Amino acid sequence: MSKLNLELGNSGEDIAVDLLRRNGYRIITRNFRTKSGEIDIIAWEADTICFVEVKTRQSLKVGFPEESVTPKKQRHASRAALLFLKNHNLLGKRARFDVVSVLLSEEKKESKLIKNAFALEEGYSY
């Protein structure tokens, strides 16, 4: 990943954290990595643990940022989320996947929270 892309991603994550906090989320951790996948942000919203994928773009040439959360990315996030829940003894807790879409272009700077953006990948269970 290029330095520019890394900086763009970090900026997007910082914006996402601010958006989540303004919406009542309590941040647990950022950049949770496993061999199976990565989750950008893990947070509590009330009694629900939220696994948040952040997608940041500088333009809409290739589509909206949230459109890049592909089925493959969802599978990887599902595996990582289950590992986090298991390792932290949280398997019985409510959980969901959210996406924060961030557009950072010269014309627009906007972020959007998409709650319950996708379900746990089929074939995975507690």
CNS distance restraints for C-alpha pairs under 8 A (distance, minus, plus):
assign (resid   1 and name CA) (resid   5 and name CA) 6.32 0.50 0.50
assign (resid   1 and name CA) (resid   6 and name CA) 6.51 0.50 0.50
assign (resid   2 and name CA) (resid   6 and name CA) 6.19 0.50 0.50
assign (resid   3 and name CA) (resid   7 and name CA) 6.13 0.50 0.50
assign (resid   4 and name CA) (resid   8 and name CA) 6.13 0.50 0.50
assign (resid   5 and name CA) (resid   9 and name CA) 6.06 0.50 0.50
assign (resid   6 and name CA) (resid  10 and name CA) 6.15 0.50 0.50
assign (resid   7 and name CA) (resid  11 and name CA) 6.10 0.50 0.50
assign (resid   8 and name CA) (resid  12 and name CA) 6.16 0.50 0.50
assign (resid   8 and name CA) (resid  56 and name CA) 6.99 0.50 0.50
assign (resid   8 and name CA) (resid  57 and name CA) 7.81 0.50 0.50
assign (resid   9 and name CA) (resid  13 and name CA) 6.19 0.50 0.50
assign (resid   9 and name CA) (resid  55 and name CA) 7.56 0.50 0.50
assign (resid   9 and name CA) (resid  56 and name CA) 6.12 0.50 0.50
assign (resid  10 and name CA) (resid  14 and name CA) 6.22 0.50 0.50
assign (resid  11 and name CA) (resid  15 and name CA) 6.27 0.50 0.50
assign (resid  12 and name CA) (resid  16 and name CA) 6.09 0.50 0.50
assign (resid  12 and name CA) (resid  54 and name CA) 7.01 0.50 0.50
assign (resid  12 and name CA) (resid  55 and name CA) 7.21 0.50 0.50
assign (resid  12 and name CA) (resid  56 and name CA) 5.45 0.50 0.50
assign (resid  12 and name CA) (resid 102 and name CA) 5.98 0.50 0.50
assign (resid  13 and name CA) (resid  17 and name CA) 6.13 0.50 0.50
assign (resid  13 and name CA) (resid  40 and name CA) 7.51 0.50 0.50
assign (resid  13 and name CA) (resid  54 and name CA) 6.28 0.50 0.50
assign (resid  14 and name CA) (resid  18 and name CA) 6.42 0.50 0.50
assign (resid  15 and name CA) (resid  19 and name CA) 6.22 0.50 0.50
assign (resid  15 and name CA) (resid 102 and name CA) 7.72 0.50 0.50
assign (resid  15 and name CA) (resid 111 and name CA) 7.52 0.50 0.50
assign (resid  16 and name CA) (resid  20 and name CA) 6.03 0.50 0.50
assign (resid  16 and name CA) (resid  54 and name CA) 6.96 0.50 0.50
assign (resid  16 and name CA) (resid 100 and name CA) 6.14 0.50 0.50
assign (resid  16 and name CA) (resid 102 and name CA) 7.59 0.50 0.50
assign (resid  16 and name CA) (resid 111 and name CA) 7.32 0.50 0.50
assign (resid  17 and name CA) (resid  21 and name CA) 6.11 0.50 0.50
assign (resid  17 and name CA) (resid  27 and name CA) 7.54 0.50 0.50
assign (resid  17 and name CA) (resid  41 and name CA) 7.89 0.50 0.50
assign (resid  18 and name CA) (resid  22 and name CA) 6.19 0.50 0.50
assign (resid  19 and name CA) (resid  23 and name CA) 6.35 0.50 0.50
assign (resid  19 and name CA) (resid 111 and name CA) 7.65 0.50 0.50
assign (resid  19 and name CA) (resid 113 and name CA) 7.70 0.50 0.50
assign (resid  20 and name CA) (resid  24 and name CA) 6.47 0.50 0.50
assign (resid  20 and name CA) (resid  25 and name CA) 5.25 0.50 0.50
assign (resid  20 and name CA) (resid  26 and name CA) 7.82 0.50 0.50
assign (resid  20 and name CA) (resid 113 and name CA) 7.83 0.50 0.50
assign (resid  21 and name CA) (resid  25 and name CA) 4.91 0.50 0.50
assign (resid  21 and name CA) (resid  26 and name CA) 6.40 0.50 0.50
assign (resid  21 and name CA) (resid  27 and name CA) 7.56 0.50 0.50
assign (resid  24 and name CA) (resid  45 and name CA) 6.36 0.50 0.50
assign (resid  24 and name CA) (resid  46 and name CA) 7.88 0.50 0.50
assign (resid  25 and name CA) (resid  43 and name CA) 6.07 0.50 0.50
assign (resid  25 and name CA) (resid  44 and name CA) 5.47 0.50 0.50
assign (resid  25 and name CA) (resid  45 and name CA) 4.60 0.50 0.50
assign (resid  25 and name CA) (resid  46 and name CA) 7.47 0.50 0.50
assign (resid  26 and name CA) (resid  43 and name CA) 5.30 0.50 0.50
assign (resid  26 and name CA) (resid  44 and name CA) 5.06 0.50 0.50
assign (resid  26 and name CA) (resid  45 and name CA) 6.48 0.50 0.50
assign (resid  27 and name CA) (resid  41 and name CA) 7.28 0.50 0.50
assign (resid  27 and name CA) (resid  42 and name CA) 6.22 0.50 0.50
assign (resid  27 and name CA) (resid  43 and name CA) 4.23 0.50 0.50
assign (resid  27 and name CA) (resid  44 and name CA) 6.50 0.50 0.50
assign (resid  28 and name CA) (resid  41 and name CA) 7.64 0.50 0.50
assign (resid  28 and name CA) (resid  42 and name CA) 5.49 0.50 0.50
assign (resid  28 and name CA) (resid  43 and name CA) 4.93 0.50 0.50
assign (resid  28 and name CA) (resid  44 and name CA) 7.13 0.50 0.50
assign (resid  29 and name CA) (resid  41 and name CA) 5.91 0.50 0.50
assign (resid  29 and name CA) (resid  42 and name CA) 5.37 0.50 0.50
assign (resid  29 and name CA) (resid  43 and name CA) 7.00 0.50 0.50
assign (resid  30 and name CA) (resid  39 and name CA) 7.45 0.50 0.50
assign (resid  30 and name CA) (resid  40 and name CA) 5.44 0.50 0.50
assign (resid  30 and name CA) (resid  41 and name CA) 4.41 0.50 0.50
assign (resid  30 and name CA) (resid  42 and name CA) 6.32 0.50 0.50
assign (resid  31 and name CA) (resid  38 and name CA) 6.50 0.50 0.50
assign (resid  31 and name CA) (resid  39 and name CA) 5.66 0.50 0.50
assign (resid  31 and name CA) (resid  40 and name CA) 4.45 0.50 0.50
assign (resid  31 and name CA) (resid  41 and name CA) 6.07 0.50 0.50
assign (resid  32 and name CA) (resid  38 and name CA) 5.55 0.50 0.50
assign (resid  32 and name CA) (resid  39 and name CA) 5.18 0.50 0.50
assign (resid  32 and name CA) (resid  40 and name CA) 6.41 0.50 0.50
assign (resid  32 and name CA) (resid  41 and name CA) 7.24 0.50 0.50
assign (resid  32 and name CA) (resid  42 and name CA) 7.77 0.50 0.50
assign (resid  33 and name CA) (resid  37 and name CA) 6.08 0.50 0.50
assign (resid  33 and name CA) (resid  38 and name CA) 4.38 0.50 0.50
assign (resid  33 and name CA) (resid  39 and name CA) 6.57 0.50 0.50
assign (resid  33 and name CA) (resid  80 and name CA) 7.36 0.50 0.50
assign (resid  34 and name CA) (resid  38 and name CA) 6.10 0.50 0.50
assign (resid  34 and name CA) (resid  80 and name CA) 6.16 0.50 0.50
assign (resid  36 and name CA) (resid  76 and name CA) 5.70 0.50 0.50
assign (resid  36 and name CA) (resid  77 and name CA) 7.91 0.50 0.50
assign (resid  36 and name CA) (resid  79 and name CA) 6.02 0.50 0.50
assign (resid  36 and name CA) (resid  80 and name CA) 5.92 0.50 0.50
assign (resid  37 and name CA) (resid  76 and name CA) 4.61 0.50 0.50
assign (resid  37 and name CA) (resid  77 and name CA) 5.76 0.50 0.50
assign (resid  37 and name CA) (resid  79 and name CA) 6.83 0.50 0.50
assign (resid  37 and name CA) (resid  80 and name CA) 5.40 0.50 0.50
assign (resid  38 and name CA) (resid  76 and name CA) 7.08 0.50 0.50
assign (resid  38 and name CA) (resid  77 and name CA) 6.17 0.50 0.50
assign (resid  38 and name CA) (resid  80 and name CA) 6.23 0.50 0.50
assign (resid  39 and name CA) (resid  51 and name CA) 6.52 0.50 0.50
assign (resid  39 and name CA) (resid  52 and name CA) 6.57 0.50 0.50
assign (resid  39 and name CA) (resid  53 and name CA) 6.16 0.50 0.50
assign (resid  39 and name CA) (resid  77 and name CA) 6.06 0.50 0.50
assign (resid  39 and name CA) (resid  80 and name CA) 6.93 0.50 0.50
assign (resid  39 and name CA) (resid  81 and name CA) 7.47 0.50 0.50
assign (resid  40 and name CA) (resid  51 and name CA) 7.69 0.50 0.50
assign (resid  40 and name CA) (resid  52 and name CA) 6.01 0.50 0.50
assign (resid  40 and name CA) (resid  53 and name CA) 5.35 0.50 0.50
assign (resid  40 and name CA) (resid  54 and name CA) 6.27 0.50 0.50
assign (resid  41 and name CA) (resid  51 and name CA) 6.12 0.50 0.50
assign (resid  41 and name CA) (resid  52 and name CA) 4.99 0.50 0.50
assign (resid  41 and name CA) (resid  53 and name CA) 6.72 0.50 0.50
assign (resid  41 and name CA) (resid  54 and name CA) 7.82 0.50 0.50
assign (resid  42 and name CA) (resid  49 and name CA) 7.16 0.50 0.50
assign (resid  42 and name CA) (resid  50 and name CA) 5.69 0.50 0.50
assign (resid  42 and name CA) (resid  51 and name CA) 4.76 0.50 0.50
assign (resid  42 and name CA) (resid  52 and name CA) 6.00 0.50 0.50
assign (resid  43 and name CA) (resid  49 and name CA) 5.80 0.50 0.50
assign (resid  43 and name CA) (resid  50 and name CA) 5.18 0.50 0.50
assign (resid  43 and name CA) (resid  51 and name CA) 6.70 0.50 0.50
assign (resid  43 and name CA) (resid  52 and name CA) 7.70 0.50 0.50
assign (resid  44 and name CA) (resid  48 and name CA) 5.66 0.50 0.50
assign (resid  44 and name CA) (resid  49 and name CA) 4.55 0.50 0.50
assign (resid  44 and name CA) (resid  50 and name CA) 5.85 0.50 0.50
assign (resid  45 and name CA) (resid  49 and name CA) 6.37 0.50 0.50
assign (resid  45 and name CA) (resid  50 and name CA) 6.86 0.50 0.50
assign (resid  47 and name CA) (resid  93 and name CA) 7.72 0.50 0.50
assign (resid  47 and name CA) (resid  94 and name CA) 6.85 0.50 0.50
assign (resid  48 and name CA) (resid  93 and name CA) 6.88 0.50 0.50
assign (resid  48 and name CA) (resid  94 and name CA) 4.82 0.50 0.50
assign (resid  48 and name CA) (resid  95 and name CA) 5.22 0.50 0.50
assign (resid  48 and name CA) (resid  96 and name CA) 7.25 0.50 0.50
assign (resid  49 and name CA) (resid  93 and name CA) 7.28 0.50 0.50
assign (resid  49 and name CA) (resid  94 and name CA) 6.25 0.50 0.50
assign (resid  49 and name CA) (resid  95 and name CA) 4.66 0.50 0.50
assign (resid  49 and name CA) (resid  96 and name CA) 6.60 0.50 0.50
assign (resid  50 and name CA) (resid  95 and name CA) 5.72 0.50 0.50
assign (resid  50 and name CA) (resid  96 and name CA) 5.15 0.50 0.50
assign (resid  50 and name CA) (resid  97 and name CA) 5.70 0.50 0.50
assign (resid  50 and name CA) (resid  98 and name CA) 6.49 0.50 0.50
assign (resid  51 and name CA) (resid  81 and name CA) 6.91 0.50 0.50
assign (resid  51 and name CA) (resid  95 and name CA) 7.61 0.50 0.50
assign (resid  51 and name CA) (resid  96 and name CA) 6.29 0.50 0.50
assign (resid  51 and name CA) (resid  97 and name CA) 4.83 0.50 0.50
assign (resid  51 and name CA) (resid  98 and name CA) 6.11 0.50 0.50
assign (resid  52 and name CA) (resid  97 and name CA) 5.84 0.50 0.50
assign (resid  52 and name CA) (resid  98 and name CA) 4.72 0.50 0.50
assign (resid  52 and name CA) (resid  99 and name CA) 5.33 0.50 0.50
assign (resid  52 and name CA) (resid 100 and name CA) 6.98 0.50 0.50
assign (resid  53 and name CA) (resid  69 and name CA) 7.87 0.50 0.50
assign (resid  53 and name CA) (resid  97 and name CA) 7.62 0.50 0.50
assign (resid  53 and name CA) (resid  98 and name CA) 6.42 0.50 0.50
assign (resid  53 and name CA) (resid  99 and name CA) 4.78 0.50 0.50
assign (resid  53 and name CA) (resid 100 and name CA) 6.32 0.50 0.50
assign (resid  54 and name CA) (resid  99 and name CA) 5.78 0.50 0.50
assign (resid  54 and name CA) (resid 100 and name CA) 4.81 0.50 0.50
assign (resid  54 and name CA) (resid 101 and name CA) 6.07 0.50 0.50
assign (resid  54 and name CA) (resid 102 and name CA) 7.45 0.50 0.50
assign (resid  55 and name CA) (resid  65 and name CA) 5.19 0.50 0.50
assign (resid  55 and name CA) (resid  66 and name CA) 6.03 0.50 0.50
assign (resid  55 and name CA) (resid  68 and name CA) 7.33 0.50 0.50
assign (resid  55 and name CA) (resid  69 and name CA) 7.76 0.50 0.50
assign (resid  55 and name CA) (resid  99 and name CA) 7.54 0.50 0.50
assign (resid  55 and name CA) (resid 100 and name CA) 6.41 0.50 0.50
assign (resid  55 and name CA) (resid 101 and name CA) 5.16 0.50 0.50
assign (resid  55 and name CA) (resid 102 and name CA) 6.11 0.50 0.50
assign (resid  56 and name CA) (resid  65 and name CA) 5.75 0.50 0.50
assign (resid  56 and name CA) (resid 101 and name CA) 6.11 0.50 0.50
assign (resid  56 and name CA) (resid 102 and name CA) 4.56 0.50 0.50
assign (resid  56 and name CA) (resid 103 and name CA) 5.81 0.50 0.50
assign (resid  56 and name CA) (resid 104 and name CA) 7.23 0.50 0.50
assign (resid  57 and name CA) (resid  64 and name CA) 7.79 0.50 0.50
assign (resid  57 and name CA) (resid  65 and name CA) 5.80 0.50 0.50
assign (resid  57 and name CA) (resid 102 and name CA) 6.40 0.50 0.50
assign (resid  57 and name CA) (resid 103 and name CA) 5.12 0.50 0.50
assign (resid  57 and name CA) (resid 104 and name CA) 6.16 0.50 0.50
assign (resid  57 and name CA) (resid 105 and name CA) 7.68 0.50 0.50
assign (resid  58 and name CA) (resid 103 and name CA) 5.72 0.50 0.50
assign (resid  58 and name CA) (resid 104 and name CA) 4.77 0.50 0.50
assign (resid  58 and name CA) (resid 105 and name CA) 4.57 0.50 0.50
assign (resid  58 and name CA) (resid 106 and name CA) 8.00 0.50 0.50
assign (resid  59 and name CA) (resid 103 and name CA) 6.83 0.50 0.50
assign (resid  59 and name CA) (resid 104 and name CA) 7.29 0.50 0.50
assign (resid  59 and name CA) (resid 105 and name CA) 5.80 0.50 0.50
assign (resid  60 and name CA) (resid  64 and name CA) 5.62 0.50 0.50
assign (resid  60 and name CA) (resid  65 and name CA) 7.66 0.50 0.50
assign (resid  63 and name CA) (resid  67 and name CA) 6.58 0.50 0.50
assign (resid  64 and name CA) (resid  68 and name CA) 7.58 0.50 0.50
assign (resid  64 and name CA) (resid 101 and name CA) 7.78 0.50 0.50
assign (resid  65 and name CA) (resid 101 and name CA) 5.43 0.50 0.50
assign (resid  65 and name CA) (resid 102 and name CA) 6.67 0.50 0.50
assign (resid  65 and name CA) (resid 103 and name CA) 7.20 0.50 0.50
assign (resid  66 and name CA) (resid  99 and name CA) 6.85 0.50 0.50
assign (resid  66 and name CA) (resid 100 and name CA) 7.32 0.50 0.50
assign (resid  66 and name CA) (resid 101 and name CA) 5.35 0.50 0.50
assign (resid  69 and name CA) (resid  73 and name CA) 5.79 0.50 0.50
assign (resid  69 and name CA) (resid  74 and name CA) 6.66 0.50 0.50
assign (resid  70 and name CA) (resid  74 and name CA) 6.20 0.50 0.50
assign (resid  71 and name CA) (resid  75 and name CA) 6.19 0.50 0.50
assign (resid  72 and name CA) (resid  76 and name CA) 6.39 0.50 0.50
assign (resid  73 and name CA) (resid  77 and name CA) 6.10 0.50 0.50
assign (resid  74 and name CA) (resid  78 and name CA) 6.01 0.50 0.50
assign (resid  74 and name CA) (resid 118 and name CA) 7.48 0.50 0.50
assign (resid  74 and name CA) (resid 120 and name CA) 7.76 0.50 0.50
assign (resid  74 and name CA) (resid 121 and name CA) 6.76 0.50 0.50
assign (resid  75 and name CA) (resid  79 and name CA) 6.32 0.50 0.50
assign (resid  75 and name CA) (resid 120 and name CA) 7.83 0.50 0.50
assign (resid  75 and name CA) (resid 121 and name CA) 5.58 0.50 0.50
assign (resid  76 and name CA) (resid  80 and name CA) 6.28 0.50 0.50
assign (resid  77 and name CA) (resid  81 and name CA) 5.92 0.50 0.50
assign (resid  78 and name CA) (resid  82 and name CA) 6.19 0.50 0.50
assign (resid  78 and name CA) (resid 120 and name CA) 5.52 0.50 0.50
assign (resid  78 and name CA) (resid 121 and name CA) 5.86 0.50 0.50
assign (resid  78 and name CA) (resid 124 and name CA) 7.69 0.50 0.50
assign (resid  79 and name CA) (resid  83 and name CA) 6.32 0.50 0.50
assign (resid  79 and name CA) (resid 124 and name CA) 7.71 0.50 0.50
assign (resid  80 and name CA) (resid  84 and name CA) 6.20 0.50 0.50
assign (resid  81 and name CA) (resid  85 and name CA) 6.13 0.50 0.50
assign (resid  82 and name CA) (resid  86 and name CA) 6.01 0.50 0.50
assign (resid  82 and name CA) (resid  91 and name CA) 7.71 0.50 0.50
assign (resid  82 and name CA) (resid 126 and name CA) 7.26 0.50 0.50
assign (resid  83 and name CA) (resid  87 and name CA) 5.96 0.50 0.50
assign (resid  84 and name CA) (resid  88 and name CA) 6.06 0.50 0.50
assign (resid  85 and name CA) (resid  89 and name CA) 5.96 0.50 0.50
assign (resid  85 and name CA) (resid  90 and name CA) 4.65 0.50 0.50
assign (resid  85 and name CA) (resid  91 and name CA) 5.17 0.50 0.50
assign (resid  86 and name CA) (resid  90 and name CA) 6.13 0.50 0.50
assign (resid  86 and name CA) (resid  91 and name CA) 5.74 0.50 0.50
assign (resid  91 and name CA) (resid 126 and name CA) 6.37 0.50 0.50
assign (resid  96 and name CA) (resid 116 and name CA) 5.76 0.50 0.50
assign (resid  96 and name CA) (resid 118 and name CA) 7.84 0.50 0.50
assign (resid  96 and name CA) (resid 119 and name CA) 7.05 0.50 0.50
assign (resid  96 and name CA) (resid 120 and name CA) 7.70 0.50 0.50
assign (resid  97 and name CA) (resid 115 and name CA) 7.02 0.50 0.50
assign (resid  97 and name CA) (resid 116 and name CA) 5.23 0.50 0.50
assign (resid  97 and name CA) (resid 117 and name CA) 5.84 0.50 0.50
assign (resid  97 and name CA) (resid 118 and name CA) 5.89 0.50 0.50
assign (resid  97 and name CA) (resid 119 and name CA) 6.73 0.50 0.50
assign (resid  97 and name CA) (resid 120 and name CA) 7.74 0.50 0.50
assign (resid  98 and name CA) (resid 113 and name CA) 7.26 0.50 0.50
assign (resid  98 and name CA) (resid 114 and name CA) 5.60 0.50 0.50
assign (resid  98 and name CA) (resid 115 and name CA) 4.58 0.50 0.50
assign (resid  98 and name CA) (resid 116 and name CA) 5.09 0.50 0.50
assign (resid  98 and name CA) (resid 117 and name CA) 5.06 0.50 0.50
assign (resid  98 and name CA) (resid 118 and name CA) 7.31 0.50 0.50
assign (resid  99 and name CA) (resid 113 and name CA) 6.05 0.50 0.50
assign (resid  99 and name CA) (resid 114 and name CA) 5.10 0.50 0.50
assign (resid  99 and name CA) (resid 115 and name CA) 6.64 0.50 0.50
assign (resid  99 and name CA) (resid 116 and name CA) 7.90 0.50 0.50
assign (resid  99 and name CA) (resid 117 and name CA) 6.04 0.50 0.50
assign (resid 100 and name CA) (resid 111 and name CA) 6.76 0.50 0.50
assign (resid 100 and name CA) (resid 112 and name CA) 5.54 0.50 0.50
assign (resid 100 and name CA) (resid 113 and name CA) 4.62 0.50 0.50
assign (resid 100 and name CA) (resid 114 and name CA) 6.12 0.50 0.50
assign (resid 101 and name CA) (resid 111 and name CA) 5.49 0.50 0.50
assign (resid 101 and name CA) (resid 112 and name CA) 5.13 0.50 0.50
assign (resid 101 and name CA) (resid 113 and name CA) 6.58 0.50 0.50
assign (resid 101 and name CA) (resid 114 and name CA) 7.78 0.50 0.50
assign (resid 102 and name CA) (resid 109 and name CA) 7.55 0.50 0.50
assign (resid 102 and name CA) (resid 110 and name CA) 5.85 0.50 0.50
assign (resid 102 and name CA) (resid 111 and name CA) 4.35 0.50 0.50
assign (resid 102 and name CA) (resid 112 and name CA) 6.57 0.50 0.50
assign (resid 103 and name CA) (resid 108 and name CA) 6.78 0.50 0.50
assign (resid 103 and name CA) (resid 109 and name CA) 5.52 0.50 0.50
assign (resid 103 and name CA) (resid 110 and name CA) 5.30 0.50 0.50
assign (resid 103 and name CA) (resid 111 and name CA) 6.30 0.50 0.50
assign (resid 104 and name CA) (resid 108 and name CA) 6.17 0.50 0.50
assign (resid 104 and name CA) (resid 109 and name CA) 4.67 0.50 0.50
assign (resid 104 and name CA) (resid 110 and name CA) 6.77 0.50 0.50
assign (resid 105 and name CA) (resid 109 and name CA) 6.08 0.50 0.50
assign (resid 120 and name CA) (resid 124 and name CA) 7.12 0.50 0.50
